[in-house]
Amino acid sequence: MIRKPVGEIDWEADSRSFDRVAELYDRFRPGYPEALIETILSTTHIPPNGKILEIGSGTGKATAPFAQRGFSILCLEPGENLAAVAAQKFAGLPVEFETARFENWNERQSDFDLVISAQAFHWVPKEIAYAKAARALKPGGWLALFWNRYPELQPEIFAELEQVYTERAPELAGTPEPIEETIKRTEAEIVESGCFDDIRVERFPWSARYSTREYLGLLDTYSDHLRLSDETRERLFGGIAQVIETRGGFIDKPYLAVLYLMKIRA
């Protein structure tokens, strides 16, 4: 089975896994479509001197397009190595880092025009996440949550890779939750929080081409793959590499970036 990229099992264990491979994470994890960023900016109308809080910034994959536009950003990231990689990238820009989990952060109330979280908000307990994000926002502020979701590959290569997983790493077998069910569940959580109005969901399909080496590098940032023994991972990656090489040495991976935008309730 081609695994979902985040082993959503244990935040502490997975956080340590990501932090151990911070440079690989920065090199191989995907960014986000420019259209998604532009939708956030055009909808929220954040002013040029606006302040952004980012929850779970990692190595700055989502930070970059906002930092490059000159926004002041406070990034919360519990992984010291991940934050260090990002801090080096954004030296000289108005980007600050705190090594903290959002739920433990000493909050600054009504201080931010926009709160963003990419590929990370699900790690925060939902009974804390939405209310605390709302408290951090100025009146009229916005929360933008976004994830890259993972549609299946083309059927033929999917079947071949499925067989490799079944034979060499059966512990990774299992069917991920359908994307639309995930979207609906997250929407329901937002509504149930009672903290936001003007809730909207936008979808941005895109794709990336990976060489064999790049695709294996990407897999080496997935926490469920990192939990494999060295022997199992070596066997699994050998089989995956063989499949990709027999198909020209490249794999086209589809993504669906999903954006949730919502305005703080007045």
TORVO-468382 format. One line per field, with one value per atom (N, C-alpha, C): atom name; x, y, z negated. Coordinates in pm, whole numbers, plus 32768, in hexadecimal, padded with zeros to 4 digits. Atoms other than C-alpha are relative to their C-alpha. Example, Ala and Ser with C-alpha at 12.3 -4.5 7.8 and 13.67 -1.06 7.14 Angstrom:
<pts>
a	N	CA	C	N	CA	C
east	8059	84CE	805A	7FAE	8557	7FB3
north	7F89	7E3E	8078	7F89	7F96	806D
up	8000	7CF4	8000	8006	7D36	7FB7
</pts>
This chain:
<pts>
a	N	CA	C	N	CA	C	N	CA	C	N	CA	C	N	CA	C	N	CA	C	N	CA	C	N	CA	C	N	CA	C	N	CA	C	N	CA	C	N	CA	C	N	CA	C	N	CA	C	N	CA	C	N	CA	C	N	CA	C	N	CA	C	N	CA	C	N	CA	C	N	CA	C	N	CA	C	N	CA	C	N	CA	C	N	CA	C	N	CA	C	N	CA	C	N	CA	C	N	CA	C	N	CA	C	N	CA	C	N	CA	C	N	CA	C	N	CA	C	N	CA	C	N	CA	C	N	CA	C	N	CA	C	N	CA	C	N	CA	C	N	CA	C	N	CA	C	N	CA	C	N	CA	C	N	CA	C	N	CA	C	N	CA	C	N	CA	C	N	CA	C	N	CA	C	N	CA	C	N	CA	C	N	CA	C	N	CA	C	N	CA	C	N	CA	C	N	CA	C	N	CA	C	N	CA	C	N	CA	C	N	CA	C	N	CA	C	N	CA	C	N	CA	C	N	CA	C	N	CA	C	N	CA	C	N	CA	C	N	CA	C	N	CA	C	N	CA	C	N	CA	C	N	CA	C	N	CA	C	N	CA	C	N	CA	C	N	CA	C	N	CA	C	N	CA	C	N	CA	C	N	CA	C	N	CA	C	N	CA	C	N	CA	C	N	CA	C	N	CA	C	N	CA	C	N	CA	C	N	CA	C	N	CA	C	N	CA	C	N	CA	C	N	CA	C	N	CA	C	N	CA	C	N	CA	C	N	CA	C	N	CA	C	N	CA	C	N	CA	C	N	CA	C	N	CA	C	N	CA	C	N	CA	C	N	CA	C	N	CA	C	N	CA	C	N	CA	C	N	CA	C	N	CA	C	N	CA	C	N	CA	C	N	CA	C	N	CA	C	N	CA	C	N	CA	C	N	CA	C	N	CA	C	N	CA	C	N	CA	C	N	CA	C	N	CA	C	N	CA	C	N	CA	C	N	CA	C	N	CA	C	N	CA	C	N	CA	C	N	CA	C	N	CA	C	N	CA	C	N	CA	C	N	CA	C	N	CA	C	N	CA	C	N	CA	C	N	CA	C	N	CA	C	N	CA	C	N	CA	C	N	CA	C	N	CA	C	N	CA	C	N	CA	C	N	CA	C	N	CA	C	N	CA	C	N	CA	C	N	CA	C	N	CA	C	N	CA	C	N	CA	C	N	CA	C	N	CA	C	N	CA	C	N	CA	C	N	CA	C	N	CA	C	N	CA	C	N	CA	C	N	CA	C	N	CA	C	N	CA	C	N	CA	C	N	CA	C	N	CA	C	N	CA	C	N	CA	C	N	CA	C	N	CA	C	N	CA	C	N	CA	C	N	CA	C	N	CA	C	N	CA	C	N	CA	C	N	CA	C	N	CA	C	N	CA	C	N	CA	C	N	CA	C	N	CA	C	N	CA	C	N	CA	C	N	CA	C	N	CA	C	N	CA	C	N	CA	C	N	CA	C	N	CA	C	N	CA	C	N	CA	C	N	CA	C	N	CA	C	N	CA	C	N	CA	C	N	CA	C	N	CA	C	N	CA	C	N	CA	C	N	CA	C	N	CA	C	N	CA	C	N	CA	C	N	CA	C	N	CA	C	N	CA	C	N	CA	C	N	CA	C	N	CA	C	N	CA	C	N	CA	C	N	CA	C	N	CA	C	N	CA	C	N	CA	C	N	CA	C	N	CA	C	N	CA	C	N	CA	C	N	CA	C	N	CA	C	N	CA	C	N	CA	C	N	CA	C	N	CA	C	N	CA	C	N	CA	C	N	CA	C	N	CA	C	N	CA	C	N	CA	C	N	CA	C	N	CA	C	N	CA	C	N	CA	C	N	CA	C	N	CA	C	N	CA	C	N	CA	C	N	CA	C	N	CA	C	N	CA	C	N	CA	C	N	CA	C	N	CA	C	N	CA	C	N	CA	C	N	CA	C	N	CA	C	N	CA	C	N	CA	C	N	CA	C	N	CA	C	N	CA	C	N	CA	C	N	CA	C	N	CA	C	N	CA	C	N	CA	C	N	CA	C	N	CA	C	N	CA	C	N	CA	C	N	CA	C	N	CA	C
east	8054	8000	8057	7FBA	807D	7FCA	802F	806D	7FDA	8017	7FD6	807D	7F7E	80FE	8014	7FEB	80C3	7FC7	8031	80AE	7FBC	8047	7FA1	7FDF	8011	7FD6	8026	7FCA	80AB	8050	7FBD	8109	808F	7F79	8238	8061	7FA8	82C9	8016	7FF3	827F	804C	7FB6	8303	8095	7F71	844E	8030	7FDB	844F	8019	7FF0	841C	807D	7F8F	8522	8085	7F84	8626	8025	7FE7	8602	7FDF	8027	85DD	8031	7FC9	86C1	7FBC	804A	8618	7F73	8086	84C7	7FFF	7FFA	852F	801B	7FDA	85BE	7F91	805A	84AE	7F6B	808F	8362	7FCE	8034	8283	7FD6	8039	821A	7F6C	808F	80C5	7FEA	8016	802C	7FF6	8006	8052	7F70	808D	7EDC	7FC3	8031	7E9A	802C	7FCD	7F77	7FB6	8045	7ED5	7F6F	8089	7D7C	7FFB	7FFA	7DDE	800E	7FE5	7E63	7F8B	806D	7D44	7F80	8078	7C3C	800D	7FEE	7CCE	8022	7FD8	7D4D	8060	7F9E	7E6A	8052	7FB6	7F1A	8094	7F72	8084	8053	7FB8	80F5	7FBD	804A	8016	8059	7FB6	8085	7FC0	802D	806D	803A	7FD3	8081	7FF6	8003	80E2	8010	8001	8097	803D	7FBF	8184	8045	7FC5	8265	8064	7FA1	8356	807B	7F8B	846F	7FD8	802A	839F	7FC7	803B	82F5	7F8D	806F	81C1	8028	7FD1	8281	8033	7FB4	8347	7FAC	8047	8239	7FCF	802A	81C6	807A	7F86	8326	8037	7FCC	838B	7FAF	8054	826C	8010	7FDE	82F3	7FAB	8052	81F3	8054	7FC2	825D	7FC1	8033	823E	8041	7FD0	825C	7FE2	800D	8299	800F	7FF8	8250	8022	7FD3	830D	8045	7FC5	8357	8084	7F86	8470	8075	7F8F	85BB	804C	7FB6	8665	7FB0	8055	853D	8003	7FFF	8534	8087	7F7B	86AD	8013	7FF7	8699	7FB2	8053	8580	803E	7FC6	862B	8074	7F91	875C	7FCD	8039	8684	7FC9	8047	85CE	804F	7FAC	86F2	7FF4	800D	86C7	7F72	808E	854D	7FB9	8046	844C	7FB8	8036	841C	8043	7FCE	8441	7FD2	8021	843D	7FFA	8006	83CE	7FF7	8002	8418	7F97	8070	82C6	7F8F	807D	818D	7F94	8065	805F	7FB1	8052	7F99	804C	7FB0	80BB	8035	7FCC	8107	7FC0	8031	80E7	7FBE	8046	7FDE	8004	800A	7FD1	7F77	808B	7E64	7FEC	8028	7DD1	8079	7F82	7F2B	801A	7FDD	7F1F	7F8B	8064	7E6B	7FD8	8015	7E8B	804A	7FC0	7ED3	7FFD	7FFA	7F49	803A	7FC4	7F9A	7FF8	7FF8	800E	8031	7FD9	8014	801A	7FDB	8016	7F8C	8065	7ECF	7FBE	803F	7E4D	804C	7FB4	7F61	7FD3	802A	7EC9	7F78	8083	7DAC	7F93	8063	7C74	7FB5	8044	7BDC	8050	7FAB	7D01	8017	7FC9	7D60	7FB1	804E	7C42	7FED	8018	7BF9	8080	7F82	7D67	8029	7FE3	7D98	7FA8	805A	7C66	802D	7FD4	7CEE	807B	7F86	7E34	7FE2	8022	7D7D	7FC8	803F	7D26	7F6E	8087	7BB6	8003	8000	7B6D	806E	7F91	7C9A	7FD1	8021	7CA6	805D	7FB4	7D19	8002	7FF0	7DA2	8048	7FC9	7DDC	800C	7FF5	7E64	805B	7FB9	7EE5	800F	7FF8	7F68	7FC5	803A	7E8B	8034	7FB6	7EF0	7FA6	804C	7E1A	8059	7FB4	7E7E	804B	7FB3	7F83	7FB1	803F	7F2B	7FF3	801F	7E91	8070	7F9C	7FAB	8074	7F8E	80C9	7FD1	8036	7FEA	7FFD	800B	7FAC	808A	7F79	8120	803C	7FC9	8181	7FB3	8051	8062	8037	7FCB	80F5	8085	7F81	824E	7FE7	801E	81BA	7FCA	803C	80F0	8068	7F9A	821E	806E	7F85	832B	7FE7	801F	8280	7F6B	8091	8126	7FCC	802D	811D	7FD0	8031	80DC	7F7E	807D	7FA9	7F8D	8075	7E5C	7FCC	803F	7D6C	7FF0	8011	7D8A	7F6F	8086	7C4D	7FEF	8016	7BB7	800C	7FE3	7C19	7F82	807A	7AB4	7FCA	802B	7A65	8056	7FA7	7B96	7FD8	802A	7B23	7F82	807D	79C5	8014	7FE6	7A4A	803F	7FC0	7B28	7F9E	8068	7A0B	7FA6	8058	7932	8044	7FB6	7A41	8001	7FFD	7A58	7F7A	8086	78E0	7FE5	801A	78CF	804D	7FB0	79DC	7FB5	804D	78EB	8050	7FA6	7A10	8006	7FE8	79FA	7F82	8069	7911	8042	7FCE	7932	805E	7FAA	79C0	7FF7	7FFE	7A2B	8070	7F9F	7AE7	8022	7FD2	7BB8	805D	7FAE	7C5F	805B	7F9D	7D9B	804B	7FB7	7E02	8081	7F81	7F6B	804F	7FB0	8080	8094	7F6F	81F7	803F	7FB5	82ED	807D	7F8D	83F2	8055	7FA7	8523	7FFB	7FFE	855B	803E	7FBA	8650	7FAC	8053	8569	7F86	8076	843D	8025	7FD3	8500	8024	7FE5	8577	7F80	8083	840C	7FCB	8031	83AD	804E	7FAC	84CE	7FDE	8031	8416	7F78	8082	82D7	8016	7FE4	82C4	7FE5	801A	822B	8071	7F8D	834C	807C	7F8D	8449	7FFB	800C	83C0	8024	7FD8	841E	808F	7F76	8554	8056	7FA7	8684	7FF8	8004	8671	7F80	8080	8500	7FFA	8004	8525	8059	7FA7	864B	7FC0	8043	8587	7F8D	8071	8454	802E	7FD1	8513	8040	7FC9	85C9	7F93	806F	847E	7FBE	803C	83F0	8058	7FA2	8528	7FF8	8007	850E	7F84	807B	83A6	800F	7FF4	83F8	8064	7F99	8532	7FCC	8036	8475	7F9C	805F	8388	8042	7FBB	8491	804A	7FB5	8522	7FBB	804B	8411	7F76	8088	82C7	7FB7	8053	81B3	7F9D	8053	810B	7F97	8069	7FB9	7FEF	8021	7F64	7F7B	8073	7E29	8016	7FF2	7E70	7F75	8083	7D42	8011	7FF7	7D16	7F7B	8073	7C26	8019	7FF5	7BF4	7F88	806E	7B26	8021	7FF1	7AEF	7FD2	8024	7AEA	7F74	808B	7988	8000	8006	7932	7FBA
north	7F88	8000	807C	7F81	8161	804F	7FCB	81FF	8092	7F72	8348	803A	7FCE	842A	8020	7FE3	847C	7F90	8066	8366	8042	7FB0	8411	7FA8	805F	833D	803E	7FD2	83DD	807E	7F82	854C	8002	7FF6	852D	7FAB	8058	8405	8035	7FCF	8496	8083	7F82	85ED	7FE5	8024	854F	7FC7	8038	848F	806E	7F93	85C9	8051	7FAC	8687	7FBE	8049	8576	800E	7FF9	85A1	808B	7F78	871A	8029	7FD8	874B	7FB5	804B	8634	8039	7FC7	86C7	8080	7F83	8819	7FE7	801A	8782	7FBD	8055	868E	8017	7FE9	86F3	806C	7F9F	87B2	8082	7F82	891B	8004	7FEE	89A8	8057	7FB6	8A32	8097	7F6F	8BA6	8031	7FD8	8BB9	7FFA	800B	8B4A	807A	7F8C	8C5D	807F	7F8A	8D62	8005	8004	8CF0	8030	7FD0	8D27	8098	7F71	8E82	8052	7FB3	8EF2	7FF9	800F	8E71	8049	7FC6	8EEA	8094	7F73	903A	802A	7FDD	902D	8077	7F89	9181	7FE1	8019	919C	7FF5	8009	91CD	7F9F	805E	90B4	7F9D	8060	8FBE	7F76	808A	8E46	7FA8	806B	8D2B	7F7E	8083	8BD9	7F93	806F	8A9C	7F85	8075	8979	801F	7FCC	8A26	7FA2	805C	8905	8049	7FBC	8973	8078	7F86	8A8D	7FEE	8016	89F0	8061	7FA1	8AC8	808D	7F7C	8BE4	8053	7FBB	8C3A	8063	7FA1	8CD5	807C	7F8B	8DB9	8054	7FB7	8E14	804D	7FBE	8E66	807B	7F8A	8F5E	806A	7F9C	9010	8001	8002	8FAD	7FDB	8023	8F9C	7F7F	8085	8E32	7FCD	804A	8D82	7F6E	808F	8C0F	7FB0	805E	8B0C	7F76	8083	89C7	7FB6	8049	88C1	7FB9	8047	881C	8060	7FA4	88C6	7FFD	800A	8844	803A	7FC7	889D	8098	7F6F	89FD	803B	7FCD	8A24	8008	7FFC	89CB	8077	7F91	8AC6	8087	7F81	8BDA	8029	7FE2	8BC0	8030	7FDA	8BDB	808E	7F7F	8D12	806D	7F9A	8DCF	8083	7F7E	8F41	8027	7FE4	8F28	800C	7FEC	8F89	7F82	8081	8E21	7FD8	802B	8DB2	7F71	808A	8C55	7FEE	8031	8BC6	7F69	8092	8A5A	7FD5	801E	8A01	7FBF	8032	893B	8068	7F96	8A17	7FF8	800D	898A	802C	7FD5	89E4	808F	7F7A	8B36	8069	7F92	8C6B	8065	7FBC	8D06	8098	7F6F	8E6C	801D	7FF2	8EC9	807B	7F93	8FA1	8045	7FC5	8FD3	7FE9	8029	8F38	8019	7FED	8F8B	7F7B	8080	8E26	7F94	8078	8CD3	7F96	8069	8BC2	7F81	8080	8A53	7FA3	8057	896E	7F76	808B	87F5	7FE5	800E	881D	800E	7FDB	888F	7F87	8078	872D	7FC9	802F	86F4	8044	7FB6	87F5	7FCB	802E	8774	8062	7FA6	87FE	8051	7FB4	8867	807C	7F8C	895A	8051	7FC4	89A3	807A	7F96	8A75	8078	7F93	8B41	8051	7FB8	8B95	804F	7FB6	8BF5	807C	7F8E	8CD6	806E	7F9C	8D81	804C	7FBF	8DCE	8068	7FA9	8E88	8086	7F7E	8FF7	7FF5	7FFF	9049	8008	8006	8FF6	7FAB	8052	8F0E	7F7A	807D	8DC7	7F8F	807B	8C62	7FB5	804D	8BA3	7F7D	8086	8A2D	7FBC	8045	8965	7F87	807F	880B	7FD6	804E	8751	7F77	8086	861E	7FAE	8059	84EE	7FA1	805C	845F	7F8A	8076	8308	801C	7FFB	82E2	7FBF	8043	8265	7F6A	8089	8108	7F9A	8068	803E	8007	7FF5	80C8	7FF1	8014	80CF	7F6B	8090	7F58	7FC2	8038	7F0D	8027	7FD6	7FDA	7FC2	8044	7F47	7F75	8087	7DEF	8004	7FF3	7E64	8015	7FE8	7EEA	7F82	8078	7DB0	7F96	8068	7CCF	8028	7FD8	7D9E	8052	7FB3	7E7B	7FF8	800F	7DED	804F	7FB2	7EB0	808C	7F7F	7FE6	7FF2	8015	7F4A	8044	7FBE	7FF7	8067	7FA3	80DB	8089	7F7A	8252	802F	7FC5	8315	8048	7FB7	8393	8096	7F71	84FC	804F	7FB1	857F	7FEB	8016	84DE	8051	7FAE	8588	8092	7F74	86D5	801C	7FEC	86AD	7FFB	800A	8645	8080	7F85	8777	8075	7F97	885B	7FF8	8011	87C8	802F	7FD3	8809	8098	7F6D	8976	8039	7FD2	89A6	7FE9	8024	88F5	8058	7FAA	89D9	807E	7F89	8AFE	8081	7F8D	8BEE	8053	7FC0	8C4B	8006	7FF1	8CC6	8004	7FF7	8CE1	7F8C	8075	8B81	7FD6	802B	8B1D	7F9B	8068	89F8	8009	7FF9	8A0A	7F8A	8072	88ED	8028	7FDC	890E	7F81	8077	87D5	8027	7FE9	87C7	7F7E	807B	86C9	8024	7FEE	869E	7F83	8071	85C3	7FE9	8025	8509	7F99	806B	8449	7F92	806D	82FC	802F	7FD2	839B	8065	7F9B	84BF	7FC1	803F	83DF	7FB3	8046	8307	8064	7F98	8446	8034	7FD6	84B2	7F98	8069	8362	8000	7FFF	838B	8073	7F99	84B5	7FDC	802B	83F3	7FB0	803B	838E	7F69	808F	8238	7FB2	8040	81E4	8009	7FF1	8269	7F9E	805F	817B	7F71	8086	804E	7FE2	8026	7F8B	8020	7FE1	7FDB	7F95	806E	7E84	8005	7FFB	7EA1	8076	7F89	8002	7FEE	8016	7F9C	7FA4	805C	7E7A	8046	7FB9	7F53	8064	7F99	806D	7FC3	8045	7F78	7FD8	8027	7EF5	8077	7F87	8051	8038	7FCD	80C0	7FAE	8057	7F94	8020	7FDF	7FEB	8083	7F7C	8156	7FFB	8007	8104	7FBA	8045	8013	8056	7FA5	8134	8084	7F8B	8226	8051	7FBB	8294	8079	7F8F	8391	7FD0	801B	838D	8084	7F87	8492	7FED	800F	84C4	806F	7F99	8576	802F	7FC6	865F	804A	7FA8	870F	8059	7FA2	8844	8030	7FDA	888E	8072	7F87	89E6	8018	7FD7	8A3C	808F	7F74	8BB2	8026	7FDB	8C45	807F	7F7F	8D96	7FF7	8004	8DC9	8036	7FD8	8DE3	8083	7F7C	8F47	7FF7
up	8000	8000	8000	8004	804B	7F8C	807F	7EF9	8007	8013	7E96	7FBF	8026	7E56	7F6E	808C	7CEA	7FAD	805A	7BEC	7F8B	8062	7B1D	7F87	806D	79E7	7F7A	807F	78D8	801B	7FE1	78E3	7FCF	8036	77FF	8051	7FB3	78BD	808C	7F77	7A12	8007	8004	79B1	7FFA	8007	7953	8084	7F7E	7A9B	8065	7FA1	7B69	7FE0	8028	7AA1	8020	7FDF	7ADE	8092	7F70	7C55	8035	7FDD	7C61	808A	7F7E	7D8E	8072	7F9B	7E50	800F	7FFE	7DF3	8054	7FB6	7E7C	8094	7F75	7FB9	804F	7FB1	8019	7FE9	8015	7F7C	8060	7F9F	806F	7FBD	802D	8050	8021	7FEA	80A7	807C	7F84	81E8	7FE8	800B	8222	7FFC	8000	8265	7F74	8089	80FF	7FAF	8049	8073	802B	7FCE	8152	7FD0	8033	80E2	7F70	808B	7F77	7FFD	8003	7FBE	8034	7FC4	809B	7FAD	8053	7FA9	7F7B	8086	7E61	8005	7FF3	7EE5	7F90	8066	7DEC	802F	7FD3	7DF6	8012	7FE7	7E6E	7F80	8080	7D05	7FA0	8053	7C88	7FB9	8052	7B7E	800D	7FED	7BB1	7F91	805A	7AB5	804D	7FBE	7B46	7F98	805E	7A85	8043	7FC8	7AC8	8083	7F84	7BC5	8042	7FC2	7BFD	8032	7FC5	7CE4	8055	7FBD	7D73	808B	7F7B	7EA0	801B	7FF0	7E67	7FD6	802C	7DC2	8075	7F97	7EFA	8052	7FAB	7FD9	7FB7	804F	7EBF	7FD8	8024	7E4E	8077	7F88	7FB3	8026	7FE8	7FC0	7F93	8064	7E8D	7F83	8078	7D86	7F85	8080	7C1A	7FCE	8020	7BAB	7F80	8074	7A5C	8019	7FE3	7A97	7F80	806F	798C	8037	7FCF	79C5	7F8D	8070	78B8	8020	7FDA	797F	800B	8000	7938	8084	7F82	7A72	8074	7F99	7B4E	7FFA	8010	7AC0	8027	7FDF	7AEB	8097	7F6E	7C5D	8036	7FD1	7C8D	7FDD	802A	7BC7	8059	7FA6	7CA5	8087	7F7E	7DDE	7FFF	8004	7D69	7FB7	803F	7CD2	804E	7FC0	7D17	8021	7FE9	7D41	7F79	8081	7C35	7FD1	802A	7BC6	7F7D	8081	7A5B	7FE4	8021	79C8	7F69	8089	787D	8005	8003	7833	7F99	805A	77A3	804C	7FCC	77DD	7FE8	8007	7819	7F7D	8078	76F3	7F83	8073	7608	800F	7FE3	76A3	7FA5	8051	75C5	805D	7F93	76A0	7FF6	7FF2	7718	803B	7FD6	772C	8057	7FA5	7843	803D	7FD1	78D8	8094	7F78	7A35	8060	7F97	7B78	803F	7FBD	7BF9	7FB4	8036	7B5F	806D	7F9C	7C4B	7FC2	8026	7C20	8078	7F8B	7D37	7FD4	8018	7D0C	7F6C	808C	7B92	7F9D	8062	7AF2	7FC1	8036	7AC2	7F87	8073	79C2	7F7F	8078	78D3	7FD3	802F	77F8	802A	7FC5	789E	7F98	8068	7752	7FD7	801B	7735	807F	7F87	789D	8032	7FBF	7925	7FA3	805D	77EE	7FE9	8018	77B4	807C	7F85	7923	8009	7FFB	790C	7FA0	8061	77D5	8030	7FCE	788A	806B	7F8F	79A0	7FD3	8011	79AF	802D	7FC8	79E9	8098	7F6E	7B53	803B	7FCE	7B69	8037	7FBA	7C2A	7FD5	8012	7BF4	8085	7F84	7D21	7FDF	8015	7D02	8087	7F81	7E22	7FF6	7FFA	7E71	8092	7F85	7F9D	7FE3	8009	7FBE	8076	7FA9	8087	804E	7FAA	819E	802A	7FD5	821C	8081	7F85	8329	8071	7F90	8483	7FE2	802C	8465	8014	7FE6	8505	7F9D	805B	8435	7F6F	8086	8303	7FDF	8018	8327	7FEA	800F	8350	7F79	8081	8221	7F8C	8065	815A	7FE3	8011	8196	7FB4	8047	8120	7F6B	808D	7FDC	7FBC	803B	7FA2	7FE4	800E	7FD4	7FA0	8047	7F28	7F82	8079	7E24	7FE4	8014	7DD9	7F8A	8073	7C92	8028	7FCF	7D65	804C	7FB6	7E02	7FB8	8038	7DD0	8062	7FA2	7E84	7FBF	8039	7E42	800B	7FF9	7DFE	8085	7F82	7F47	7FEB	800D	7F89	7FE0	8017	7F97	7F73	808A	7E48	7FA0	8051	7DB3	8005	7FF0	7E40	7FB0	8048	7DB2	7F69	8090	7C5E	7FCC	802B	7C49	8002	7FFC	7CB7	7F85	8073	7BA5	7F7F	8076	7AA1	7FF7	7FFD	7B0D	7FD3	8024	7AF4	7F6C	808B	79A5	7F9E	8059	7915	7FDA	801B	792D	7FFF	8009	7956	8080	7F7F	7AC6	8055	7F9B	7BD7	808A	7F75	7D52	8021	7FE9	7D62	8091	7F74	7EBE	8015	7FDF	7F54	8094	7F75	8091	801B	7FD8	814E	8073	7F9A	8221	802B	7FD1	82E5	8045	7FBE	8354	7FFC	8000	838A	8002	7FFE	836A	8039	7FC9	8423	7FAB	8052	8355	8049	7FD6	83C2	7F96	8062	8315	7F7D	8078	8222	7FB3	8041	81DC	7FBC	803B	819E	7F82	8078	80AA	7F92	8062	8001	7FC0	8034	7FDE	7F9D	805A	7F45	7F7D	8078	7E52	7FA2	805C	7DB9	7FC7	8033	7D70	7F7F	8082	7C05	7FFC	8004	7C46	8043	7FC1	7D30	7FA7	805A	7C36	7F8C	806E	7B31	8028	7FD3	7C06	7FD3	801A	7BAF	807B	7F90	7C85	806C	7FA0	7D27	8052	7FB9	7D7D	805E	7FAB	7E01	807A	7F8F	7EDA	8068	7FA3	7F71	8047	7FC7	7FA5	8068	7FA4	8048	807C	7F8C	8127	8062	7FAA	81A9	8042	7FC6	81DB	806E	7F9B	8294	8080	7F8B	837B	8054	7FB8	83D4	804C	7FC0	841F	8073	7F98	84E6	807D	7F8A	85C6	804B	7FC0	8614	8028	7FCD	8687	7F99	8067	853B	7FC4	8038	84E5	7FD5	802B	842E	7FF3	800A	844E	7F8E	8078	8300	7FFB	8009	82EF	7F70	8082	81D1	800D	8009	8165	7F86	806F	8095	7FD9	8032	7FBC	7F9C	8052	7F20	7FB9	8051	7E06	7FD2	8027	7DD7	7FAC	8058	7CBE	7FB6	8042	7C19	7F70	808D	7AA3	7FEC	801A	7A20	7FB3	8040	79C1	7F78
</pts>
